[in-house]
Amino acid sequence: MDADAIIIGAGACGLMCAVQAGYLGKKVILLEKGEKPGAKILISGGGRCNYTNLYATDEQFISNNKHFSKSAFTQWTVEDTVGFFETYGITGMEKTLGQLFPDGKNARDVVGVFTSLCSDFDQQIICGADVSGVENNGEIFTVSYAKNGKSRELKAPKLVIAAGGLPIPKMGATDFALRFARRHGLNIIETAPALVPLTITGKDEDWYAQLSGNSVFCEVSNDRISFEENILFTHWGLSGPAILQISSFWRRGEEININLLPRQNITDLLEQERRANGKLLLSTFLGRIYPKKFTDALAKFLPVEKQVASLTKADLENIHQTIHLFKVKPAGDKGYDKAEVMRGGIDTAELSSKTLECKKISGLFFGGECVDVTGWLGGYNFQWAWASGFVIAQNL
């Protein structure tokens, strides 16, 4: 036997699992297809790594079973994440909406915590390892892989699949976990890009393109959820935090609503302005709220050259509808190349919520992004990765 467990995937979940197993005196070997561990950690948050969210609970996760993640988040809390990293010299700095970044450090330091601990615990990380097959005789898992053109084999009584999802193929994303699950008769919840920019085509395409680079604070919603953050206009459509958030809840063919002035009422503001300075042009009024380029673009929908006092009841209704109920019907999304995470994955009904062990195959565990647990933007998916890695380690 080569180890107590073999972990396929040295991302956030796999690394945390290896370290926590080390605390418990268990020997594991990590097999990583890429050339270095934690590749996705390294690019997260522009290299700064938003490693958790202070407000993370099971409520900010999408899953066919919305209760599934509760057990993991009870076993490994946000406070546990914060304390773990503080122990190894990484103090959190809150940016916005509970997003926690390393204060004075970056993503390399986050990965460094795990690689250093793996070294201390003698947990081996084998990079450039392309897994070609897994055999299981009911007691032992035999994992075959190739490295530097040579075929090799490892044996262990437990197997952890933390191979991630489909986003960012150029970073080495793989469908290994999904292929393995299907081959062994496990159900897969339909997968799709999530936390992904949305595209606009057709007659409105040029209108969005002319606004490329402009950012506006909005409330973006559909009939299921809403988010208040910035949207970013691009030459192909919409991006920015609010759009990435709603994309996880958007389905092709649906409209989304954009409130271009949340927390205020444009009609009330215009009435106040009418009393104060009715001769003011609507364009000037809007220019106090929005960037000039965006104000100019609104001329397609609004009578921007009219004085505020001259606006009719129909004008005011049109302004209200445009500003507070701006409707967009995206043509699609930018796909896995630009998605931050994958929605869907291995059906949670196939796993124990307490241990993340596969119900049908003893000794087999799934964790991280390949499982049908998808978090909001802002550190939530890392919290799931750390928690699932911890839970699995306790049961190896």
C-alpha positions as CSV (number, residue, x, y, z in Angstrom):
1,M,0.0,0.0,0.0
2,D,1.4,3.4,-1.0
3,A,-0.7,5.6,1.2
4,D,-3.8,5.8,3.4
5,A,-5.5,7.7,0.5
6,I,-4.8,9.0,-3.0
7,I,-6.2,12.4,-3.8
8,I,-6.8,13.3,-7.5
9,G,-6.5,17.0,-7.8
10,A,-4.2,19.4,-5.9
11,G,-6.6,22.4,-5.9
12,A,-8.2,24.1,-2.9
13,C,-10.1,21.0,-1.8
14,G,-7.4,18.5,-2.4
15,L,-4.7,20.6,-0.7
16,M,-6.9,21.2,2.4
17,C,-7.7,17.5,2.5
18,A,-4.0,16.5,2.4
19,V,-3.1,18.9,5.2
20,Q,-6.0,17.9,7.5
21,A,-5.2,14.3,6.9
22,G,-1.6,15.1,7.9
23,Y,-2.8,16.6,11.2
24,L,-4.5,13.2,11.8
25,G,-1.4,11.2,11.0
26,K,-2.7,9.9,7.7
27,K,-0.4,9.6,4.7
28,V,-1.8,10.7,1.4
29,I,-0.5,11.2,-2.1
30,L,-1.8,14.0,-4.3
31,L,-1.9,13.6,-8.1
32,E,-2.1,16.9,-10.0
33,K,-2.5,17.0,-13.8
34,G,-1.1,20.6,-14.0
35,E,2.5,21.6,-13.5
36,K,1.9,23.2,-10.1
37,P,-0.5,22.8,-7.2
38,G,-3.2,25.3,-6.6
39,A,-3.3,26.8,-10.1
40,K,-6.8,28.2,-9.8
41,I,-6.0,29.6,-6.3
42,L,-3.1,31.5,-7.9
43,I,-5.3,33.3,-10.4
44,S,-8.2,34.0,-8.1
45,G,-9.0,37.6,-7.2
46,G,-6.5,38.8,-9.7
47,G,-3.8,36.9,-7.9
48,R,-4.8,38.3,-4.5
49,C,-7.1,35.3,-3.6
50,N,-10.5,36.1,-2.0
51,Y,-10.1,33.0,0.2
52,T,-13.5,33.1,2.1
53,N,-16.5,35.2,2.9
54,L,-17.3,36.3,6.4
55,Y,-21.0,35.8,5.8
56,A,-20.9,32.4,4.2
57,T,-23.6,30.0,5.1
58,D,-25.4,27.3,3.1
59,E,-27.8,30.0,1.9
60,Q,-25.4,31.3,-0.7
61,F,-25.1,28.0,-2.6
62,I,-26.9,26.5,-5.5
63,S,-27.6,22.8,-5.4
64,N,-30.4,20.4,-6.2
65,N,-30.4,19.8,-2.4
66,K,-30.0,23.2,-0.8
67,H,-29.5,21.5,2.6
68,F,-26.6,19.3,1.6
69,S,-23.8,21.7,2.5
70,K,-25.1,22.4,6.0
71,S,-23.2,19.5,7.6
72,A,-19.9,20.4,6.0
73,F,-20.2,24.1,7.0
74,T,-21.0,23.0,10.5
75,Q,-17.9,20.9,10.7
76,W,-15.7,23.5,9.1
77,T,-16.9,27.1,9.7
78,V,-15.8,30.5,8.3
79,E,-14.1,31.0,11.7
80,D,-12.2,27.8,11.2
81,T,-10.9,29.1,7.8
82,V,-9.9,32.5,9.3
83,G,-8.2,30.8,12.2
84,F,-6.4,28.3,10.1
85,F,-4.8,31.0,7.8
86,E,-4.0,33.3,10.8
87,T,-2.1,30.4,12.4
88,Y,0.2,30.4,9.3
89,G,0.6,34.1,9.0
90,I,-2.3,35.2,6.7
91,T,-4.6,37.8,8.3
92,G,-7.8,38.6,6.5
93,M,-8.7,42.0,5.2
94,E,-12.4,42.6,4.3
95,K,-12.9,44.3,1.0
96,T,-16.7,44.5,0.3
97,L,-19.7,42.4,1.2
98,G,-17.6,40.1,3.5
99,Q,-15.0,39.2,0.9
100,L,-11.8,38.3,2.8
101,F,-8.4,38.8,1.1
102,P,-4.9,38.2,2.6
103,D,-3.7,41.5,4.2
104,G,-0.3,42.3,2.7
105,K,0.0,38.9,1.1
106,N,-1.4,37.2,-2.0
107,A,-2.5,34.0,-3.6
108,R,1.0,32.6,-3.7
109,D,1.2,32.9,0.0
110,V,-2.1,31.0,0.3
111,V,-0.8,28.1,-1.8
112,G,2.5,28.3,0.1
113,V,0.7,27.5,3.4
114,F,-0.5,24.2,1.9
115,T,2.7,23.2,0.1
116,S,4.8,24.0,3.2
117,L,2.5,21.9,5.4
118,C,2.4,19.1,2.9
119,S,6.1,19.0,3.1
120,D,6.1,19.1,6.9
121,F,3.7,16.1,7.0
122,D,5.5,14.3,4.2
123,Q,2.4,14.4,2.0
124,Q,3.7,13.9,-1.6
125,I,2.4,16.1,-4.4
126,I,3.0,14.7,-7.8
127,C,2.5,17.3,-10.5
128,G,2.2,16.6,-14.2
129,A,0.4,13.3,-13.4
130,D,-2.2,12.4,-15.9
131,V,-4.5,9.8,-14.4
132,S,-5.5,7.2,-17.0
133,G,-7.4,4.7,-15.0
134,V,-8.8,3.7,-11.6
135,E,-9.5,0.1,-10.5
136,N,-11.3,-1.0,-7.3
137,N,-11.5,-4.5,-6.0
138,G,-13.7,-3.5,-3.1
139,E,-10.8,-3.0,-0.7
140,I,-8.1,-1.2,-2.7
141,F,-8.0,1.5,-5.3
142,T,-5.3,1.2,-7.9
143,V,-4.7,4.5,-9.7
144,S,-2.8,4.4,-13.0
145,Y,-1.2,7.6,-14.2
146,A,1.5,8.8,-16.6
147,K,4.3,11.2,-15.8
148,N,7.0,12.3,-18.2
149,G,5.8,9.6,-20.6
150,K,6.2,6.8,-18.1
151,S,3.2,4.8,-16.7
152,R,3.0,4.4,-13.0
153,E,0.6,2.9,-10.4
154,L,-0.4,3.8,-6.8
155,K,-2.5,1.8,-4.4
156,A,-4.5,2.9,-1.4
157,P,-7.7,1.9,0.5
158,K,-9.3,5.3,0.0
159,L,-9.7,7.6,-3.0
160,V,-10.5,11.3,-3.1
161,I,-11.6,12.9,-6.3
162,A,-11.2,16.7,-6.0
163,A,-10.4,17.3,-9.7
164,G,-12.4,20.4,-10.0
165,G,-14.8,21.4,-12.8
166,L,-14.8,22.5,-16.4
167,P,-14.0,26.3,-16.2
168,I,-10.8,27.8,-17.6
169,P,-9.5,24.9,-19.7
170,K,-6.3,26.8,-20.3
171,M,-5.6,26.4,-16.6
172,G,-5.9,22.6,-16.9
173,A,-9.6,22.2,-16.2
174,T,-10.7,18.6,-16.7
175,D,-13.9,16.6,-16.8
176,F,-12.2,13.7,-15.1
177,A,-14.5,13.7,-12.0
178,L,-17.6,13.8,-14.2
179,R,-16.4,11.0,-16.5
180,F,-15.4,8.9,-13.6
181,A,-18.8,9.4,-11.9
182,R,-20.7,8.5,-15.1
183,R,-18.6,5.5,-15.7
184,H,-19.6,4.2,-12.3
185,G,-23.3,4.9,-12.6
186,L,-23.5,8.0,-10.5
187,N,-26.0,10.7,-11.4
188,I,-24.8,14.0,-12.7
189,I,-26.8,17.2,-12.3
190,E,-26.6,19.1,-15.6
191,T,-23.5,21.3,-15.7
192,A,-23.2,24.8,-17.1
193,P,-20.8,27.8,-16.8
194,A,-21.5,29.9,-13.7
195,L,-20.3,33.3,-12.5
196,V,-19.8,34.1,-16.1
197,P,-20.2,37.2,-18.3
198,L,-23.4,37.3,-20.5
199,T,-23.4,38.1,-24.2
200,I,-25.7,40.4,-26.2
201,T,-26.3,40.0,-29.9
202,G,-28.7,41.4,-32.5
203,K,-30.0,44.9,-32.9
204,D,-28.9,46.0,-29.4
205,E,-25.3,44.7,-29.8
206,D,-23.9,48.1,-30.9
207,W,-25.6,50.0,-28.0
208,Y,-23.8,47.8,-25.5
209,A,-20.5,47.9,-27.4
210,Q,-20.4,51.7,-27.4
211,L,-20.5,51.6,-23.6
212,S,-17.6,49.2,-23.3
213,G,-15.6,49.9,-20.2
214,N,-18.3,51.8,-18.4
215,S,-19.4,50.5,-14.9
216,V,-22.7,51.4,-13.2
217,F,-23.9,50.4,-9.7
218,C,-27.2,48.5,-10.2
219,E,-29.7,46.0,-8.8
220,V,-29.8,43.0,-11.2
221,S,-32.7,40.5,-10.7
222,N,-34.9,37.8,-12.1
223,D,-37.9,36.1,-10.6
224,R,-35.7,34.1,-8.3
225,I,-33.1,36.4,-6.8
226,S,-31.5,39.9,-7.0
227,F,-28.0,41.3,-6.5
228,E,-26.8,44.9,-5.9
229,E,-23.3,45.4,-7.3
230,N,-21.7,47.0,-10.3
231,I,-22.3,45.9,-13.8
232,L,-19.7,46.4,-16.5
233,F,-20.5,47.0,-20.2
234,T,-18.3,45.3,-22.7
235,H,-18.0,45.2,-26.4
236,W,-19.9,41.8,-26.4
237,G,-22.3,42.3,-23.6
238,L,-22.3,42.6,-19.8
239,S,-20.0,41.6,-17.0
240,G,-19.1,42.9,-13.6
241,P,-20.0,41.4,-10.1
242,A,-23.8,41.8,-10.4
243,I,-23.9,40.1,-13.8
244,L,-21.6,37.3,-12.7
245,Q,-23.8,36.7,-9.7
246,I,-27.1,36.6,-11.7
247,S,-25.5,34.4,-14.4
248,S,-25.6,31.4,-12.0
249,F,-29.4,31.8,-11.8
250,W,-30.0,32.7,-15.4
251,R,-31.2,30.2,-18.0
252,R,-31.0,30.7,-21.8
253,G,-34.0,32.5,-23.2
254,E,-34.8,34.3,-20.0
255,E,-34.8,38.1,-19.4
256,I,-33.0,39.8,-16.5
257,N,-34.1,43.1,-15.0
258,I,-31.6,45.9,-14.3
259,N,-32.5,48.7,-11.9
260,L,-30.1,51.4,-12.9
261,L,-30.7,53.4,-9.8
262,P,-31.3,51.2,-6.8
263,R,-32.2,52.7,-3.4
264,Q,-33.6,55.9,-5.0
265,N,-36.6,56.8,-7.1
266,I,-35.9,58.6,-10.3
267,T,-39.4,60.2,-10.4
268,D,-39.0,61.6,-7.0
269,L,-35.6,63.1,-7.9
270,L,-37.0,64.7,-11.0
271,E,-39.9,66.2,-9.1
272,Q,-37.4,67.7,-6.6
273,E,-35.4,69.1,-9.5
274,R,-38.5,70.4,-11.2
275,R,-39.2,72.5,-8.2
276,A,-35.6,73.7,-7.8
277,N,-34.6,74.3,-11.4
278,G,-37.2,73.3,-14.0
279,K,-35.0,74.6,-16.8
280,L,-32.3,72.0,-16.3
281,L,-31.9,69.7,-19.2
282,L,-32.6,66.0,-18.5
283,S,-29.2,65.2,-19.9
284,T,-27.6,67.5,-17.3
285,F,-29.7,65.9,-14.6
286,L,-28.7,62.4,-15.6
287,G,-25.0,63.5,-15.9
288,R,-25.0,64.0,-12.2
289,I,-25.9,60.3,-11.7
290,Y,-24.1,58.5,-14.4
291,P,-20.8,58.6,-16.4
292,K,-21.1,60.9,-19.5
293,K,-20.9,58.1,-21.9
294,F,-23.7,56.3,-20.3
295,T,-25.9,59.4,-20.1
296,D,-25.3,60.0,-23.8
297,A,-26.3,56.4,-24.6
298,L,-29.6,56.8,-22.7
299,A,-30.5,59.3,-25.4
300,K,-31.7,56.3,-27.4
301,F,-34.5,55.7,-24.9
302,L,-35.1,59.1,-23.2
303,P,-35.9,62.7,-24.2
304,V,-32.5,63.9,-22.8
305,E,-32.8,67.4,-24.6
306,K,-36.0,68.3,-22.8
307,Q,-36.0,70.5,-19.8
308,V,-37.1,68.8,-16.6
309,A,-40.2,71.1,-16.3
310,S,-41.3,70.1,-19.8
311,L,-41.4,66.4,-19.1
312,T,-44.9,65.0,-19.7
313,K,-46.5,62.2,-17.6
314,A,-45.7,59.8,-20.5
315,D,-42.1,61.0,-20.4
316,L,-41.8,60.4,-16.7
317,E,-43.3,56.9,-17.0
318,N,-40.8,56.1,-19.8
319,I,-37.9,57.4,-17.7
320,H,-39.1,55.4,-14.7
321,Q,-39.4,52.2,-16.8
322,T,-36.0,52.7,-18.4
323,I,-34.1,53.5,-15.2
324,H,-35.7,51.1,-12.8
325,L,-36.9,48.3,-15.1
326,F,-34.3,48.0,-17.9
327,K,-34.8,44.6,-19.4
328,V,-32.1,42.6,-21.0
329,K,-32.4,39.2,-22.8
330,P,-28.9,37.8,-23.1
331,A,-28.1,35.7,-26.1
332,G,-25.8,33.4,-24.1
333,D,-22.7,33.5,-21.9
334,K,-18.9,33.5,-22.5
335,G,-18.6,29.8,-21.7
336,Y,-16.2,27.9,-19.6
337,D,-13.2,29.9,-20.9
338,K,-14.5,32.9,-18.8
339,A,-16.6,31.2,-16.1
340,E,-15.2,31.2,-12.6
341,V,-17.0,28.0,-11.6
342,M,-19.2,25.2,-12.8
343,R,-22.9,24.9,-11.9
344,G,-24.2,21.4,-11.4
345,G,-21.9,18.3,-11.0
346,I,-22.1,15.1,-9.1
347,D,-25.5,14.7,-7.6
348,T,-25.4,15.2,-3.8
349,A,-27.9,12.3,-3.5
350,E,-25.0,10.0,-4.4
351,L,-22.9,11.2,-1.3
352,S,-23.2,11.2,2.4
353,S,-23.6,14.8,3.6
354,K,-21.7,14.0,6.8
355,T,-18.7,12.4,5.2
356,L,-18.9,13.1,1.4
357,E,-18.3,9.4,0.9
358,C,-20.0,7.9,-2.1
359,K,-22.9,5.8,-1.0
360,K,-22.4,3.2,-3.8
361,I,-18.7,2.8,-3.6
362,S,-17.1,2.4,-0.2
363,G,-13.9,4.4,0.3
364,L,-14.5,6.8,-2.5
365,F,-15.0,10.6,-1.7
366,F,-15.8,13.6,-3.9
367,G,-15.2,17.2,-2.9
368,G,-14.9,20.7,-4.2
369,E,-16.2,22.0,-7.5
370,C,-17.0,18.7,-9.1
371,V,-19.9,18.3,-6.6
372,D,-23.3,19.9,-7.2
373,V,-22.6,22.7,-4.7
374,T,-22.0,26.1,-6.4
375,G,-21.4,29.3,-4.4
376,W,-22.0,33.0,-5.1
377,L,-19.1,35.3,-6.2
378,G,-16.9,36.5,-3.3
379,G,-15.0,33.7,-1.6
380,Y,-18.0,31.3,-1.1
381,N,-16.6,28.6,-3.4
382,F,-13.3,28.6,-1.6
383,Q,-15.2,28.1,1.7
384,W,-16.9,25.0,0.2
385,A,-13.5,23.7,-1.0
386,W,-11.9,24.1,2.4
387,A,-14.9,22.6,4.2
388,S,-15.3,19.7,1.9
389,G,-11.5,19.0,2.1
390,F,-11.7,19.0,5.9
391,V,-14.7,16.8,6.1
392,I,-13.2,14.2,3.8
393,A,-9.9,14.1,5.7
394,Q,-11.8,13.3,8.9
395,N,-13.2,10.1,7.3
396,L,-10.2,8.7,5.5
